[in-house]
Every structure is written in structure tokens, then in C-alpha cells.
Amino acid sequence: MTRRDEFLESVKRLLRDRAGNQCSHPDCRAVTTGAAEHPEKVNNVGKAAHICAAAPGGPRYRPEMSKEERRSADNGIWLCSTHADEIDNDEERFPESLLRQWKRDAEESRKSGIGKPLPRPSDVHNAVAAALSGTSRDFVPSAIANVHKATEDVLGELDPRFRIETSYQNGATTFAYHAKEDVSFQMTVEAGHAREFAEQYRRMLTHGDDVTIDSSAIRFRGSKLLEELPAFFGEGHLNILSERKEAITRLRFVQKDSGIEEPLPDATGMIRHGTHALTFEGSIFGGMITLKYTAAFVGEANEGRITLTPTLGSWQGRPITRLPYLDSLHAFLDRLESGWVLEGTLLVEGLKLFSFDLNQLEEGEDGMAEYLRFVQAAGCVVEFLNVSISFDRDFLPTVAEFTQVIEAARIIRNQLTYSREEITGPIISPLIVDESASNVGLLSATTEPSVVKFIEDEGRQLTCMGEALRMPPRETVFLNILPRIIGNPSDAKPGDTVDVEWIPNDGFRMIVSYLQPAS
């Protein structure tokens, strides 16, 4: 049993106190101890976690550290139970340098907050109300975390029939108004925008499409909240969203000629619809493939038009040997490019609405299946060499780099073999005549097919995700092959180089493999 260098209780208390009894994860900061129901007991969800593991084989283990260094407070970080487990389960995502930065930031934050009272919820609302009214410029640091709630309350008071949601993303503020009940109001559109609005509104009724129009071109009557839109927001856009419903599209691939079927995971998403058509938007493989199709209720009811978008951004910077859904993505796009038909069945609230072929691919990324094949092969090579290379979405291999990596992966997987029929030209190798020319005599006298092995002097170099890698030497084995000296064997003299042609016989195989890389 491996001995673990655990923290002393005094070290655990020190780590907890220096972290202010809060989780050191920057997005957590949860308080880790508090009163239990029993008046003499305490609930604790905090852990003193090792930055570098307490025993060999653990995450971030450093063999050069002494026992006392592993047990010291310098090697510890205070975390809640959830994040203590998370950092140990994903070592590559949480390196030592990151954990030490968390620790420094947490302790510095706790040090600067000593003696300062925590903000009350009322402080936040008062600050936002003051900002809206202009009567005060006092700033409450925690107001930003709750500003949306206060803003929603202020706007909601103008018309209680609406529920307000606010959000801020990529420099744009969004205000969503949800009617709690039927609300009657009048809307006037300026003449210059009337035709555009009428067409969008028609598409909303017939196809469920959303309406987007310049907010300055709209005026409302019948709701103070809506009437104040121009004053509140100035320039912007008003979006009228059609009703959405949660939906599932059950997917399968079908090879029409053979009738073979392959089921796929369900695509989960939403539908919006009008009187003539509906549109489904969802995803599969953890969001790596976004799926969108529109199906008409009349005329084309048995056929959907589909848009597929592979989204590989979440792979950026991750180890190429641990990319989620890579194999599934490649198989999916390979089936599409190979002529398999993607069939879908739409279910809403458990009820089957449509079954149709999604075989009209409107958009996509040409060559994506081949690119994923390259990424698979690159991962195979990297794992074989026991090196670490991260995925780079911006890297595109040249034709030569693509071919080299694909071939290397085939060799590693024991897939690079050739039969007699697959050899398109003569197999010729040089032979240096030994001192007595006995090697030439031996080959000349060989009449029975034999096994011959060739080993490269040094491995070849290839480029994988922009990184130059040196492969081990190749070993090529020929089964059932017969040698023939080109020219007159008796003319060969010691030190000469002669050519030998290797003639495949029945049962011939050529097998290429790598010598095992140095550990």
C-alpha cells in the first residue's frame, strides 16, 4: 500500500482560515462551514486539497518533493468538496500553476476584506434605483451581480402584466418581455418600415419565423411599459418571437440499397411553427452538431431541408487524444458523404408529428469528414509516441502532411498490408556484396519463397497539428517472396552494390509496422 503524506490538522485549519472559510475556486467562493441543527455541531463541506499529490500516481505528483513539503501549507489549497474532487479528476485542466494562482487570489481577496461588512441585498436595489433616478453616484461593489434583478423590478412595476428578463452578452443588452396574461395594445409602424414589417409578420404567421425591426419605427399604446420603449432604449431592435416548444427529433441513417439502418442519438431542441411549416432547431453529440430543418405542412410534407454545422470551438487547446465525440462526429459526416440517408421522426410532448428524409443538405463544411479523419489519425500517432499535442482549430494540413499522418496511423493500427494484386511495380532493393560474395550466392541459390524483413536506419519525420514528430524506424516484412539478382551474379565483387528484385509468390503479403518508440 502506498503511503500518503497527509496534512496535519493544524495545516488544514491554517488553509481554511487563510481562505476565509470559503472555496478558493474563483467561480465558486462558497462558504464551507456553518451551523448544524444540533447546537454543538458544525456542518463542513470544505477540504484541504493537495496541489501536488500526496502519493505517487496522484494528480500533479512531483517525486522531487520531500515528505514535509507535501504536507506543508504551501502545497495545500482550501476548496469545497465538489471542486476538490474536480481538480483531482481532471489533472490536465487544473495544472499546478493554476491552483497556486487560485490560492494567491483567494487569500489576497480575503485579506483585503477583513473588517469590511458584507453588502446587504437592499444595498444592491438602492444602488440601481439611484442610478436610474440620477440622485446618487455612490457605488456598491456587489451591485453588478444583482443589477438585472433590480432592473427587472423597476420595469415590471410599469406594467405588472409582463415578466421581464434582462441579459448582457457581447456588448449587447437584451430585455425580454413575457406576457403573464393576454395583453391588448395598439402598435403603429412608420410608413418606411411598413412593407418590411408586413412581410415578416406574414412569415411569422405562416412559418413561425421571428420578426426583427428597428425599435425607433414602432410606437405602442395600451401599456406604459411598451409606450416607454423609445425613451428607455433609444437605438436598438425589437424582436417579436414566435412560440417555442420543446421537441425531439429521433434520427437514424439508412442505406437505401441494402436497407441497413444505424440509430443515432436523439436531437433535442425546440420547434416554432406557423400555419404552413415548422422549423426544428436542436443538437446532438453534446452540441457538437447543430441540426436545423424546416418541414412544410403541404406539398413537401415528407421531406425536410437540413442545415448541419459542426462546431469544433470547444476542442480548442484540448489534448488531441481526448477530444469528446470525435469518433461519433467522423462517423456521422462520413455517412452523409457516402450517400446514406438521414431519416428523422419529430416528436413533440411525446407525440409523433412527422417522419421524413433529411437528405437535402443545404449547408455544411466541405471536407469536414476527411478533416475529422485526419484528427483521429493525429490522435493515434500522438498516443503511440506518448507525447502531448493540443488541438488547434486554425491548423489545416497540407496534402503531404495529411497523407503522412493517415499512413502513420494505419501502420500503428496494423492496417498497412498489401497483397500480391496490390503491388503495382517491381520490388527492388540494393545489396552490398560481402567479402566472399556469399550473400549473392545465397540469394542466387534460393528457389523456395521465404520471409524477408527490412528495417529502416532511422525513422521518418512528419508534421502533426503543426508539430514536427520523429517516428520510429519502419519494419517491412515480406511473406512468400523469392529473390532474383539483377544482372550476372558471377560478376559481383566484394564491396559492389547489386540490385535484387523480390518476386511475390502465392500467399504473398507485405506488412509494414513500426519498431516500438523509446519510452
N, C-alpha and C positions, 0 to 999 in steps of 0.2 A: 504493500500500500504506500502511495506517495505521501510524504509528509507535507502539510500545508503550513506556510508561515502566516498564521492568522494575526489580526490586530489584537492588542490588549484592550481591555475595557476602557482604560484611560485614554487611549488613542481614539477609540470610537467616540467618546464624549467630546474630545477636542475637535474632531472633524465636524460633529453635529453642531457644536456651539459656534465654530468659526463660520459655518454656512448659515447661521441664524436659524437653525432648525427648519431649513427649507431645502427642497431638492435643488441641486446645482445645475440641472438641465435648464438652459436659457429659455426654453419654451414651456417650462413646467412651473418651477418655483413653488410647488405645493408644500404646504405646512405638513411636517412629517409626524408630529406628536400632538396629542390633545387629550382632554378629559374623557375617561370612560364612564359608563353608567355607575360603576362601583366607586364610591367617594375616595378610595385609597388606591385606585388603579389608573393606568395611563394606556391609551391606545397609541401604538407606534407603527408607522408604515415606512420608516426610513432605514437605510442600510449604509454602513461604511464599506464602500466597494474598493477593491484593489484597482489601481490604474494599470500596473503591470502585475500579472497573475501571481498568486501565492504559491503556485506549484507548476512544475513542467507540464506542458501541454495545454495550459490555460491561455486565455486571450492576452496578447501583448506581453507574454513571458520574456524576461530578459535574464539569461543564465549568468551574466556577469555581476548581477546584483547580489549583495550579501543577504543573509537572513534578516539582519537588523534593518537593512534598507527596505526590504519588502514589507516589514512590519511597521515601518515608520509612518508618521502622519503625512510626510512628503509623498508617499506612494498611495495615499487614500483620497477618496472623494465621497462626499455625502450626497446620496441620491434617494429618491423614493424607490419602493420595491420594483415598480414597473420599469423604471429607467435603469436601475441596477441590473436587472435581468437583460434588458435590451442591449446594453453596451457589451455584455459578455456573449450574446448570441450573434452579434454582427461585428466581428473584430475589424474588418476592413472599413466599415462605415464609421467606426469610432476609434481612430488611432490614438496613441498616447498623447500626441501634441494637442489634439482637440480636447481631450478630457482635462489636460492641465490648463488649457485656456478657460474652459468652463469653471474650473475650480478658482482660478485667479479672479475671473469676473464676478463670480458669486460672492467670494469673500470681500472683494472691494465694494460691491454693492451693499452688502450687509454692514460693512464698516462705515460707509458714508451715511447709512440710515439710522445709526444708533442715536437714540433720544428723540427721534422725529416721529410724531403721531402718524398713523395710517389714515389716508383720506376716507371720509365717510361718503356713502352713496349720494347724500344730499349735496355734497360739495360739487360733484360732477354736474348734476342737474342745474345747480345755481350758476355754475360757470358757463354752461351752454346758454342758459336763459339770458345771462348778462351779455354774452357775445351776440345773441340775436337782437337784443334791445339796444346795445351800444352804451349801456350805463356804466360799464366797468371793464377794465382791461386786465384785471387780476387773472393769473393763470394757475390752474390746478393741474399738476403734472399728470395725474391719473385720468383727467377728463377725456383724453383721446380714446381710451379704451371703452368708454361708455357714451361717447358723443352721439352714436347712432340712436341709442335708446332715447336720449333726451330730445333729439331732433324729431323722432317719430312721435313722441308725446305731444310736442308743440304743434306739429302739422295735424295730428289726429284730432286735436281739440277744435280745428276749424270745421270739420265735418265728421262726427263720430260714426257715420255710416261706412267709413272706409278704414281699413287696416293698412298702415304704412310700413314699408320696409325700405331701409337705405343701405347702400353699399358703396365702397370706393375701391376701384381697381384700375391700374394702368393709367392713372391721371384723370379718370372719368368718374363722376359721381352719379349714381343711379337711384332714383326714387320710384318704388313700385307701389301702386295704389290698388288694393284689393277690396272690392265691394263686399261688405258683410251681408247686404240685403239688396233687393232690387232698388236701383237709384235712377230716378228720372232727371234728365237735364237736357239742355239745348247746346248744340255745338255748331259754330259758324266757321266756315273755311274761306279764306281770302280767295278772290277770283283767280289769281295767278296760280294757285295750287289746287283748284277745284277739280280739274280733269285728272291730275295725278292721284288725288285722294280717292276720287270715284272709282278709278281702275283698281287701286289697291284694295279698296273696300269690297269691290266685286269679287276679287280673288280671295279675300278673307271668307266671304260667304260661300264661294263655290269650292275652294281648295283648302281653306284653313290657314292660308298664309297670313303672316303678321303685317300690320300697317306701320309704316315709318314716315313721319312728316315733320317738317320744321315746326317747332313749337310756337314760333312767333306768328305763324299763319293761322293759328287756331284761337278761337275765343269761346268761352263756356258761359252758360247761365244756368242757375239752379243748384249750384254747390259752391259755397265760399272757397272751399279747398281748391276746386278746379278753376274758379274765377281768378285766383291769385297766382296761377301758374306763371304767366309772363313776368309778374313782379318778383316772384321768388327766384326764378332760374335764368331769366334773360335768354341768351342764345342756348340752343340745345335742340334735341329731337324728342318728339312724342312717339312712343311705340304703343300701339294697341295690340295686345297679344291674344291670339285665339286660345280657346280652352285646350289644355293638355290632359291626357290620361296616361297612366302607366300602362305599358304593354310589353309583350314578349313576342319575339319572332323566333320560332323553332326552325333551326337550319339543318340542312343535310346536303351533301354532294351526291350527285347521281351521274353515273357513266351510262349514257343512253344506249349505247350499242350492247353492252353486256348486262345492263340492269343492276350493276353493283351499286350499293348505297353506303355512304360513310356519314354517320351522325356527327354533328358539331355541337359545341356548347350553345345554349340559348343566348340570343342577343336581347339584352334588357334595355329598355328606353321608354320613350313617350311617343304618342301619336297626337296629331292635330288633324282636323278634318273639316270639310265643308259639305255642300250638297252633291258635288261631283267627284271628289277624290279625297284621299287621305295621304298623309306623309308620316312615315315612321323614322325616328332618329334614335339610334342606340349604339351599343358597342359590345365587342367580345374580346376575349383574351386580356382581361384586366384593363380595357380601354385602349389596347394597342391597335385594334382595328375599329374604326368608326364606320358604322353602316347607316346609310340613308337611302330610302327608296320612296317613290310616290306611286300609288296604285289608283287607277281610275275606277269609278263605280260602274261606268258604262263604256262599251266599245273595246276596252283593253283590260277587263276585269281579271283575266287570268295571267297577267304579265306585269311585273314590276320593273321599274327602271332604277338602277342601283348606283350609288357612289360609294366607293371604298377608299379609305385614306389610312394607310399605315402610319402610325405616329411613333417614331423612334426616339423622340427627345428625352424620354425618361431613362434611356440607356446611357446617355452621355456621361462619360467619366467612370462608368462601372466596369469591373473586371470582365473581359470579353468571354471568360469561361463561365460566367454566372449571369447571363442575360435572360430575364424572365420571358417565357412564351416564345423564345426564338424558334424552336423546332416546330411549334404549332403554327407560327406565322409563315414559316417557309412552306410547310405542307399545304396550308390554305391557299397561298398565292400560286404555288406550283400547280395545284388542281385547276385553278381558274385558267392559267395559261395553257394547260394541257387539254382544254376543251370540256372538262366536267361542267355540269350544270348545277348551279346553286339554287336549291329549292327552299322556299320559305312558307311557313304557316303562321299567320298572325293571330295572336290570342290577346283579348282584352278582358280583364276581370274573369279569366278562366274560360271565356267563350271563344270558340274558333270563328273568325270572321272571313279569312281568305286563305287559300293556298295557291301559290303561283311560282313561276320560274323567275329567278333574279338573274337572267342571263344577258342583260344588256348593260355592259359595263361602260358607264359614261365617262368616268374619270379614274385616275389611278397613277401610279408611278411606273413608267415603263422600265422593265428590267429589275423590278424590285425582288422578284423571286430569285433571280440569279445573284443579286447583291446579298440576299439573306443566305444563300448557299455559300457564298464567299465568307461571310461572317461565321457560319457554322464551321467551315474548314479552318479558318483562322483560330477559332477557339480550340479545335482539335490539336493544331500544331503547338499552340501555346501551352496547353495542358501536357502534351508529350514532352516538351522541353523543360517543363516546370519553371516557367518564367511568368512574369506578371505584365500584362498589357491591357490598357483601358480602351473602351470603345470610343471612337471619335466619329461622330455623325458627318463631319465635313470631309473625311478622308474617302477618296474614290480611287480604287486600284487601277493601274494601267492593265492593258490586256495581258502583258507578260507577267505582272505581279499576280493577277487573278489566276492565270494558268499554273504558275509555280505553286501557289498556296493550295489550289484544288488538288494538284497532283500529289503534293506532300501529304495531304490529309488522306488521300486514297492509299498511299503506301502505309501510313500509320494504321489505317483500318484493315490492312491486309486485303485490299481490293484491287491492287495493281498487278494483275496477272494477264498473260497473253497465251492464246492457243496457237497452234500451227497456222491456222487460217488467218489469224490476226497479224501475223508477221508479213509485212509488205515488201521487204527488201532483204538482201543478204546480211547475215550477222558476221562481221569481220572484226578480229582483234589482232593487235601486234604481239609478237613473241620474240624475246631476246634469246638468241641461241646460246646455250651454256657451253662450258669449256670443251666437252666431248661431243657436243651436238646430240646428246642422248635424249633431250626433251623433244627435239624434232623427230628423232627416230621413234620415240614412244608414241607420239601423236600419229605419225605416218602408219604405224603398225596397228592402230586401233581400228577394229572392224565392228565392234558392238557399241550401240548407243550407250552413253554413260551420263553421269551427273557432273556438271561443271559449275564452279562458283567463282564469281568475280567480286572483288571488294575495292571501292574507291580509295585512293590515297588520302583524300580529305573531303569533308562534307561541302555541300554547295550552300551558297548564301541566297536568302530570299527576303523579300520585304513584306511585313505583316502589320497592317494598320500604321504604316509609316515607320515601323521599327525594323532595322536590319537584324536578321537572325541567321545564325550559322547552324545548319542541320548536321547531324552525324553522317558519317560515310554510308553510302548505299551498298547493300549486298544484293547481287543479282544471281539467282540460281536458275540454271537451265536443266530441265529434266528431259531424258531421252534425246540426246543430241550427239552428233557424230562430227569429229574434226576432220578437216582437209587442208593440208599445207598448199598454199597457192604458189605455184612455181615448182621447180625441181628440188626436192628435199636434199638430194646429194650435193647440191651446190652450196648449201648453207654452211657457213664457217662460224666458229666461236666469236661472239660479240656482234654478229649480224642481227638485223631485225627482219623477221619474215612475217607475212600476213597469214592468219589462219581463218578459214571460213568454217563456221559452225552450222552444220546442216540439220534442221529439225527432222525428227523421225516420228512414227506413230506414237501417240501418247505424249507428245511434246508439251511442255509448259515452261513459261518464263515467269518467274516470281521475283518481284522487287520488294525489298524491305530495308529498314534502317537498322544499323547497329544501335544498341541502347545508348542513349546520351549519358555523358558522365554526370554523376549525382553531385 
